[in-house]
């Protein structure tokens, strides 16, 4: 496994209404590719596109059946064994979009807030 790869689950996922779904791996390659680490951080992919800054638009060219969006506001920890079906790998230029969406979702460009 590597950062930027899309996988589909075979198992039902409670947070997705008991249905399987697609996930985009966002853990760094050391974590994703390490067999001694059982889980990776992923972004769920939804078929409903909201057009918000924390989404990365995906589609048929990215290996999906229809226009979709990786929604970076909903980072989730997934066990690698549940990511059963490899779908595709994002091209390098799309990783930049992913990085910007993650930075927006996590407010990484916002000034540091102090305890008040």
Beta strands, then each sheet from edge to edge (+ up, - down):
strand 1: 5-9
strand 2: 22-25
strand 3: 39-46
strand 4: 55-58
strand 5: 68-79
strand 6: 83-89
sheet 1: 4+ 5- 3+ 2- 1+ 6-
end
